């Protein structure tokens, strides 16, 4: 792992903000109602300027906007220019719109990654890239785990408990296997929130799981 310093700006926050403005009805239906004057202002917004920004920021010329990469830098400077154009005051370092932030880069070495599944005394060795993918570990460069695997659907529980993939399932000390995404039966306003890994992983941990396998549907 190596440490690099790059200029970073909240591009994705800006994109999310643009999307919310683009869909005022979704905001109006949220838990916190928007004041009528704000709703009226959003109703006057035009689609074309937002579409133009989205078209540029998502173009292949920006090469995916990987963190610290050239495309990311171009996107950040583009957003900064829009901030200046609409009169926002810079709050970054040295009077700029940017803040210098340290990042840690993780590099996975496929030849050192292995997953095997043992069932009824027979062991199957999975192949990196064909059968599984694995990300780096920020804390332990070298780690291994061996435990029973339990399927837990989507690893989702709604706040009111009306849907709970862990109901009646014991996962303490085990590895949970879960689908990506969210169950279609839960309310649409909760789907994006509950499908995020930042919600699913703590959910698994809080139930005592010691590992997670994310299953991708075809």
C-alpha positions as a Markdown table, in Angstrom:
| # | Residue | x | y | z |
|---|---|---|---|---|
| 1 | Unk | 0.0 | 0.0 | 0.0 |
| 2 | Unk | 1.2 | 3.5 | -0.8 |
| 3 | Unk | 0.0 | 6.9 | 0.4 |
| 4 | Unk | -0.8 | 9.6 | -2.1 |
| 5 | Unk | -2.2 | 13.1 | -1.9 |
| 6 | Unk | -4.8 | 14.3 | -4.3 |
| 7 | Unk | -7.2 | 17.2 | -4.7 |
| 8 | Unk | -10.6 | 16.0 | -3.8 |
| 9 | Unk | -14.1 | 17.5 | -4.2 |
| 10 | Unk | -17.5 | 16.1 | -3.4 |
| 11 | Unk | -18.4 | 15.3 | -7.0 |
| 12 | Unk | -20.8 | 12.6 | -6.0 |
| 13 | Unk | -22.5 | 14.8 | -3.5 |
| 14 | Unk | -23.0 | 17.4 | -6.2 |
| 15 | Unk | -24.4 | 14.7 | -8.6 |
| 16 | Unk | -26.8 | 13.4 | -5.9 |
| 17 | Unk | -27.9 | 17.0 | -5.3 |
| 18 | Unk | -28.5 | 17.5 | -9.0 |
| 19 | Unk | -30.6 | 14.3 | -9.1 |
| 20 | Unk | -32.7 | 15.3 | -6.2 |
| 21 | Unk | -33.4 | 18.7 | -7.8 |
| 22 | Unk | -34.3 | 16.8 | -11.0 |
| 23 | Unk | -36.9 | 14.8 | -9.1 |
| 24 | Unk | -38.7 | 17.2 | -6.7 |
| 25 | Unk | -41.6 | 14.7 | -6.4 |
| 26 | Unk | -39.4 | 12.2 | -4.6 |
| 27 | Unk | -38.3 | 14.9 | -2.2 |
| 28 | Unk | -41.9 | 16.0 | -1.5 |
| 29 | Unk | -42.7 | 12.4 | -0.6 |
| 30 | Unk | -39.8 | 12.1 | 1.9 |
| 31 | Unk | -40.2 | 12.1 | 5.7 |
| 32 | Unk | -39.2 | 15.8 | 6.0 |
| 33 | Unk | -41.6 | 17.9 | 3.8 |
| 34 | Unk | -40.1 | 20.7 | 1.8 |
| 35 | Unk | -41.4 | 24.2 | 2.3 |
| 36 | Unk | -43.9 | 25.2 | -0.4 |
| 37 | Unk | -41.7 | 28.1 | -1.6 |
| 38 | Unk | -38.8 | 25.7 | -2.1 |
| 39 | Unk | -41.1 | 23.3 | -4.0 |
| 40 | Unk | -42.3 | 26.1 | -6.2 |
| 41 | Unk | -38.7 | 27.1 | -7.0 |
| 42 | Unk | -37.7 | 23.5 | -7.9 |
| 43 | Unk | -40.8 | 23.3 | -10.1 |
| 44 | Unk | -39.3 | 26.1 | -12.3 |
| 45 | Unk | -36.0 | 24.2 | -12.8 |
| 46 | Unk | -35.2 | 23.2 | -16.4 |
| 47 | Unk | -33.9 | 19.7 | -17.2 |
| 48 | Unk | -31.5 | 20.6 | -19.9 |
| 49 | Unk | -28.7 | 22.3 | -17.8 |
| 50 | Unk | -28.6 | 19.3 | -15.5 |
| 51 | Unk | -28.6 | 16.9 | -18.4 |
| 52 | Unk | -25.6 | 18.7 | -19.9 |
| 53 | Unk | -23.7 | 18.5 | -16.6 |
| 54 | Unk | -24.5 | 14.8 | -16.2 |
| 55 | Unk | -23.5 | 14.1 | -19.9 |
| 56 | Unk | -20.1 | 15.6 | -19.4 |
| 57 | Unk | -19.3 | 14.1 | -16.0 |
| 58 | Unk | -20.4 | 10.6 | -17.1 |
| 59 | Unk | -18.6 | 10.7 | -20.4 |
| 60 | Unk | -16.0 | 8.1 | -21.2 |
| 61 | Unk | -13.4 | 10.8 | -21.7 |
| 62 | Unk | -13.3 | 11.2 | -17.9 |
| 63 | Unk | -12.1 | 7.5 | -17.8 |
| 64 | Unk | -14.4 | 6.6 | -14.9 |
| 65 | Unk | -13.3 | 9.4 | -12.5 |
| 66 | Unk | -11.3 | 7.1 | -10.4 |
| 67 | Unk | -10.2 | 8.6 | -7.1 |
| 68 | Unk | -7.0 | 10.6 | -7.7 |
| 69 | Unk | -7.0 | 9.8 | -11.4 |
| 70 | Unk | -6.8 | 12.3 | -14.3 |
| 71 | Unk | -10.6 | 12.0 | -15.0 |
| 72 | Unk | -11.4 | 12.6 | -11.4 |
| 73 | Unk | -9.3 | 15.8 | -11.4 |
| 74 | Unk | -11.0 | 17.0 | -14.6 |
| 75 | Unk | -14.4 | 16.4 | -13.0 |
| 76 | Unk | -13.4 | 18.2 | -9.8 |
| 77 | Unk | -12.2 | 21.2 | -11.7 |
| 78 | Unk | -15.4 | 21.2 | -13.7 |
| 79 | Unk | -17.6 | 21.2 | -10.6 |
| 80 | Unk | -15.4 | 23.9 | -9.0 |
| 81 | Unk | -16.0 | 26.1 | -12.1 |
| 82 | Unk | -19.7 | 25.7 | -11.7 |
| 83 | Unk | -19.5 | 26.6 | -8.0 |
| 84 | Unk | -17.7 | 29.8 | -9.0 |
| 85 | Unk | -20.2 | 30.5 | -11.9 |
| 86 | Unk | -23.2 | 30.5 | -9.5 |
| 87 | Unk | -21.4 | 32.7 | -6.9 |
| 88 | Unk | -20.5 | 30.1 | -4.2 |
| 89 | Unk | -17.6 | 31.3 | -2.0 |
| 90 | Unk | -14.7 | 28.9 | -1.9 |
| 91 | Unk | -14.1 | 27.3 | 1.5 |
| 92 | Unk | -11.1 | 25.1 | 0.6 |
| 93 | Unk | -7.4 | 25.6 | 1.3 |
| 94 | Unk | -5.7 | 28.8 | 0.2 |
| 95 | Unk | -9.0 | 30.4 | -0.9 |
| 96 | Unk | -9.7 | 27.6 | -3.4 |
| 97 | Unk | -12.7 | 25.2 | -3.8 |
| 98 | Unk | -10.4 | 22.2 | -3.1 |
| 99 | Unk | -9.2 | 20.6 | 0.1 |
| 100 | Unk | -6.0 | 18.5 | 0.2 |
| 101 | Unk | -6.9 | 15.1 | 1.6 |
| 102 | Unk | -4.7 | 12.0 | 2.3 |
| 103 | Unk | -5.8 | 8.7 | 0.8 |
| 104 | Unk | -4.5 | 5.2 | 1.2 |
| 105 | Unk | -4.4 | 3.0 | -1.9 |
| 106 | Unk | -5.1 | -0.7 | -1.7 |
| 107 | Unk | -3.6 | -3.0 | -4.3 |
| 108 | Unk | -5.0 | -6.6 | -4.5 |
| 109 | Unk | -2.5 | -9.4 | -5.5 |
| 110 | Unk | -4.8 | -12.0 | -7.1 |
| 111 | Unk | -2.1 | -14.7 | -6.8 |
| 112 | Unk | -2.2 | -14.4 | -3.0 |
| 113 | Unk | -6.1 | -14.5 | -2.8 |
| 114 | Unk | -7.8 | -17.9 | -2.4 |
| 115 | Unk | -11.3 | -19.1 | -1.5 |
| 116 | Unk | -12.3 | -22.7 | -1.1 |
| 117 | Unk | -15.7 | -24.3 | -0.2 |
| 118 | Unk | -16.0 | -27.6 | 1.6 |
| 119 | Unk | -19.2 | -29.5 | 1.5 |
| 120 | Unk | -19.8 | -33.1 | 2.7 |
| 121 | Unk | -16.0 | -33.6 | 2.9 |
| 122 | Unk | -15.4 | -32.4 | -0.7 |
| 123 | Unk | -13.4 | -29.2 | -1.2 |
| 124 | Unk | -13.7 | -27.0 | -4.2 |
| 125 | Unk | -11.0 | -24.3 | -4.9 |
| 126 | Unk | -12.4 | -21.2 | -6.5 |
| 127 | Unk | -10.5 | -19.2 | -9.2 |
| 128 | Unk | -9.8 | -15.5 | -8.8 |
| 129 | Unk | -11.6 | -13.5 | -11.5 |
| 130 | Unk | -13.8 | -16.3 | -12.7 |
| 131 | Unk | -15.5 | -17.5 | -9.5 |
| 132 | Unk | -14.8 | -14.7 | -7.0 |
| 133 | Unk | -13.3 | -11.2 | -6.4 |
| 134 | Unk | -11.8 | -9.8 | -3.3 |
| 135 | Unk | -11.0 | -6.3 | -2.2 |
| 136 | Unk | -8.0 | -5.3 | -0.1 |
| 137 | Unk | -8.0 | -5.0 | 3.7 |
| 138 | Unk | -7.1 | -1.6 | 5.2 |
| 139 | Unk | -6.1 | -3.1 | 8.5 |
| 140 | Unk | -4.7 | -6.6 | 7.9 |
| 141 | Unk | -2.7 | -7.0 | 4.6 |
| 142 | Unk | -2.7 | -10.8 | 5.3 |
| 143 | Unk | -5.8 | -12.4 | 6.8 |
| 144 | Unk | -7.7 | -15.7 | 6.5 |
| 145 | Unk | -11.0 | -16.9 | 7.9 |
| 146 | Unk | -12.7 | -20.4 | 8.1 |
| 147 | Unk | -16.3 | -20.8 | 9.2 |
| 148 | Unk | -19.7 | -22.2 | 8.2 |
| 149 | Unk | -21.6 | -20.2 | 5.6 |
| 150 | Unk | -25.2 | -19.2 | 6.1 |
| 151 | Unk | -27.4 | -17.6 | 3.4 |
| 152 | Unk | -29.3 | -14.4 | 4.7 |
| 153 | Unk | -31.1 | -13.2 | 1.6 |
| 154 | Unk | -30.3 | -9.5 | 1.1 |
| 155 | Unk | -29.0 | -8.9 | 4.7 |
| 156 | Unk | -31.7 | -6.3 | 5.1 |
| 157 | Unk | -34.0 | -5.3 | 8.0 |
| 158 | Unk | -36.5 | -2.5 | 7.7 |
| 159 | Unk | -36.6 | 0.0 | 10.6 |
| 160 | Unk | -40.0 | -1.2 | 11.7 |
| 161 | Unk | -39.0 | -4.8 | 11.5 |
| 162 | Unk | -41.7 | -5.7 | 8.9 |
| 163 | Unk | -39.0 | -7.3 | 6.8 |
| 164 | Unk | -36.0 | -9.0 | 8.4 |
| 165 | Unk | -33.7 | -11.4 | 6.6 |
| 166 | Unk | -32.1 | -12.4 | 10.0 |
| 167 | Unk | -35.4 | -13.4 | 11.6 |
| 168 | Unk | -35.0 | -16.9 | 13.0 |
| 169 | Unk | -31.5 | -17.3 | 11.4 |
| 170 | Unk | -28.4 | -17.8 | 13.7 |
| 171 | Unk | -25.3 | -16.4 | 12.2 |
| 172 | Unk | -23.0 | -15.8 | 15.2 |
| 173 | Unk | -19.5 | -16.9 | 14.4 |
| 174 | Unk | -20.4 | -17.7 | 10.8 |
| 175 | Unk | -19.9 | -16.2 | 7.4 |
| 176 | Unk | -23.1 | -14.8 | 5.8 |
| 177 | Unk | -23.8 | -15.0 | 2.1 |
| 178 | Unk | -26.1 | -12.3 | 0.7 |
| 179 | Unk | -27.5 | -11.0 | -2.5 |
| 180 | Unk | -26.6 | -7.5 | -3.6 |
| 181 | Unk | -29.4 | -5.0 | -4.0 |
| 182 | Unk | -32.6 | -5.0 | -2.1 |
| 183 | Unk | -35.8 | -7.1 | -1.9 |
| 184 | Unk | -38.5 | -5.7 | -4.2 |
| 185 | Unk | -41.1 | -6.1 | -1.5 |
| 186 | Unk | -39.9 | -3.3 | 0.7 |
| 187 | Unk | -41.0 | 0.3 | 0.1 |
| 188 | Unk | -39.2 | 2.1 | -2.7 |
| 189 | Unk | -38.1 | 5.0 | -0.5 |
| 190 | Unk | -36.1 | 2.6 | 1.6 |
| 191 | Unk | -34.6 | 0.4 | -1.1 |
| 192 | Unk | -31.6 | 2.6 | -2.0 |
| 193 | Unk | -30.8 | 3.2 | 1.7 |
| 194 | Unk | -31.0 | -0.4 | 2.8 |
| 195 | Unk | -29.2 | -1.8 | -0.3 |
| 196 | Unk | -26.0 | 0.1 | 0.6 |
| 197 | Unk | -23.1 | -2.0 | 2.0 |
| 198 | Unk | -22.7 | 0.6 | 4.7 |
| 199 | Unk | -26.1 | -0.7 | 6.0 |
| 200 | Unk | -25.7 | -4.4 | 5.2 |
| 201 | Unk | -22.2 | -4.9 | 6.7 |
| 202 | Unk | -23.0 | -3.5 | 10.1 |
| 203 | Unk | -26.3 | -5.4 | 10.1 |
| 204 | Unk | -24.3 | -8.7 | 9.6 |
| 205 | Unk | -21.8 | -7.7 | 12.2 |
| 206 | Unk | -24.4 | -6.8 | 14.8 |
| 207 | Unk | -25.9 | -10.3 | 14.4 |
| 208 | Unk | -22.5 | -11.8 | 15.1 |
| 209 | Unk | -21.3 | -12.7 | 11.6 |
| 210 | Unk | -17.5 | -12.8 | 11.2 |
| 211 | Unk | -17.4 | -12.6 | 7.4 |
| 212 | Unk | -19.5 | -11.6 | 4.4 |
| 213 | Unk | -19.8 | -13.1 | 0.9 |
| 214 | Unk | -21.7 | -10.9 | -1.6 |
| 215 | Unk | -23.5 | -12.8 | -4.3 |
| 216 | Unk | -24.0 | -11.1 | -7.6 |
| 217 | Unk | -27.1 | -12.1 | -9.6 |
| 218 | Unk | -26.5 | -12.8 | -13.3 |
